Protein backbone atom coordinates (compact mmCIF):
# COMPACT_ATOMS: atom_id res chain seq x y z
CA UNK A 1 0.00 0.00 0.00
CA UNK A 2 1.29 3.42 -0.90
CA UNK A 3 1.62 6.07 1.80
CA UNK A 4 0.81 9.72 1.27
CA UNK A 5 1.55 12.63 3.58
CA UNK A 6 -1.52 14.80 4.20
CA UNK A 7 -0.06 17.76 2.30
CA UNK A 8 0.75 15.60 -0.72
CA UNK A 9 -2.66 13.88 -0.58
CA UNK A 10 -4.41 17.28 -0.64
CA UNK A 11 -2.26 18.60 -3.48
CA UNK A 12 -2.67 15.45 -5.60
CA UNK A 13 -6.13 14.34 -4.57
CA UNK A 14 -7.19 13.23 -8.08
CA UNK A 15 -4.05 11.11 -8.38
CA UNK A 16 -4.71 9.65 -4.93
CA UNK A 17 -8.22 8.61 -6.00
CA UNK A 18 -6.91 7.12 -9.26
CA UNK A 19 -4.32 5.08 -7.40
CA UNK A 20 -6.89 3.85 -4.90
CA UNK A 21 -9.03 2.71 -7.82
CA UNK A 22 -6.22 0.99 -9.73
CA UNK A 23 -3.67 -0.06 -7.09
CA UNK A 24 -5.81 -0.62 -4.00
CA UNK A 25 -6.08 1.20 -0.67
CA UNK A 26 -3.87 4.25 -0.06
CA UNK A 27 -2.68 5.23 3.42
CA UNK A 28 -2.61 8.89 4.46
CA UNK A 29 -0.17 9.90 7.19
CA UNK A 30 0.20 12.97 9.41
CA UNK A 31 3.52 13.57 11.15
CA UNK A 32 4.56 10.02 10.25
CA UNK A 33 1.49 8.39 11.83
CA UNK A 34 -1.06 6.51 9.73
CA UNK A 35 -4.33 8.43 10.04
CA UNK A 36 -6.63 7.36 7.20
CA UNK A 37 -7.08 5.01 4.26
CA UNK A 38 -8.55 5.97 0.89
CA UNK A 39 -10.27 3.08 -0.91
CA UNK A 40 -12.13 2.83 -4.20
CA UNK A 41 -15.92 2.81 -4.09
CA UNK A 42 -15.85 -0.78 -5.36
CA UNK A 43 -13.68 -1.92 -2.43
CA UNK A 44 -15.80 0.08 -0.01
CA UNK A 45 -19.04 -1.51 -1.18
CA UNK A 46 -17.53 -4.95 -1.23
CA UNK A 47 -16.18 -4.79 2.32
CA UNK A 48 -18.23 -2.27 4.26
CA UNK A 49 -21.54 -1.45 2.67
CA UNK A 50 -23.16 -4.65 1.48
CA UNK A 51 -23.64 -6.78 4.58
CA UNK A 52 -25.89 -9.78 4.06
CA UNK A 53 -28.78 -10.46 6.36
CA UNK A 54 -28.26 -13.19 8.96
CA UNK A 55 -29.93 -15.93 6.92
CA UNK A 56 -27.84 -15.16 3.83
CA UNK A 57 -24.68 -15.01 5.95
CA UNK A 58 -25.36 -18.46 7.40
CA UNK A 59 -26.22 -19.94 4.02
CA UNK A 60 -23.09 -18.51 2.36
CA UNK A 61 -20.53 -18.53 5.17
CA UNK A 62 -21.84 -20.94 7.75
CA UNK A 63 -21.17 -24.65 8.02
CA UNK A 64 -22.51 -26.79 5.21
CA UNK A 65 -25.12 -29.17 6.58
CA UNK A 66 -26.36 -30.80 3.39
CA UNK A 67 -24.91 -34.14 4.47
CA UNK A 68 -24.42 -35.44 8.01
CA UNK A 69 -20.93 -35.25 9.43
CA UNK A 70 -21.10 -38.82 10.72
CA UNK A 71 -23.20 -41.94 10.34
CA UNK A 72 -25.72 -42.64 13.08
CA UNK A 73 -26.70 -46.14 14.10
CA UNK A 74 -30.33 -47.07 14.53
CA UNK A 75 -31.03 -46.84 18.27
CA UNK A 76 -34.27 -48.20 19.61
CA UNK A 77 -33.58 -47.48 23.26
CA UNK A 78 -32.96 -49.99 26.05
CA UNK A 79 -35.19 -52.53 27.71
CA UNK A 80 -36.08 -51.40 31.20
CA UNK A 81 -37.90 -53.24 33.95
CA UNK A 82 -40.10 -50.90 35.98
CA UNK A 83 -40.71 -53.59 38.60
CA UNK A 84 -43.94 -53.74 40.55
CA UNK A 85 -46.11 -50.69 40.11
CA UNK A 86 -48.53 -51.60 42.94
CA UNK A 87 -47.32 -48.95 45.35
Secondary structure, DSSP 8 states (H G I E B T S, - for coil): -EEEEHHHHHHTHHHHHHHHHHH--EEEEETTEEEEEE--HHHHIIIII----HHHHHHHHS---SS-SS-----------------
